[in-house]
């Protein structure tokens, strides 16, 4: 985990930089494994598929609303929300 990179470039909204993996799925898994060590069970993780860059604030907001209502969400727009990832 490279915490010094965001600080070096004065980036305040980025917490961690991790090395990628051979596939996008493996990279996401590595990120989730890292977050598992850093966050509490009450934190919510949102994962966006970067291959679909046209995500809007409305899609994010709607996905969070669905998550709060139903407890989980796998949105067709490739935005995934997880809680209690173990």
N, C-alpha and C positions, 0 to 999 in steps of 0.2 A: 504494500500500500504506500503510495507516494503522497504524503500529506504536505510536503514542502512545495510541490509544484503549484498548487493554487495560491499559496502564500507568495511565492516568487513572482507571480504575475499579477498580484493584487486582485485575485478572483475571489469574491466573497460568497458566492452562491454555490460553489463547488466544494465539496468536503473531501473527496477522495479521488485519486486516479489509480486505476488498476491495470495491470497488463492484460491484453486480450488473449484469447485462446484460438485454437484452430477453427472453431465454428462459433457462430453467434450464440447458439444454445449453451455451449461450454462457457463462453464469456459471461452470459447472464448468470449461470450457475455459480461461477467464481465470485461474481458481485454479490449474489445472495448469501453465499457462505461468509463473505466478509461482513456484510451487514448484520448477519445473525449474531456476530460477536459484538457488534457496536450498538445495537438498538434494543429497546425493550419490547415486550409482548404487545404493548399498546400501540406501538408505531405502525404505520401503514407504509408499504412499499409499492410504488407504481413503476412498472417497467414498460417502456415504449419501444416498439420495433422501429429502429431508425430507417428501415427501408421504406417506411410510409411516413414521410416527413410532414405531411399536410394536416397534422393534428391541430385541433383548435382548443381554445380555452373551454368552449362549451362541451366538447367531447370529454375533456378531463373532468370538468365539473359534473357532468351527467354520470360518468363512470364512478366518481366518488359517491354520488347520491345513491346509485344502485348498490354500491358496496355497503354503505351504511344501512340500507334497507334490507338487503338480502344476505349480507355477510361475506359474499365473494363475488367476483366478477371476472369474466373473460370476454372482453368487448370485441366485437367484430373489427374494430379499428386497430387491433393489436396493441391495446393498452391493458396491461394485466395488473391487478391489485392483489396483494397478498398480506395476510396477517398471520402471526404465529408460525412463521416459516421455520421448521425444525428438521 
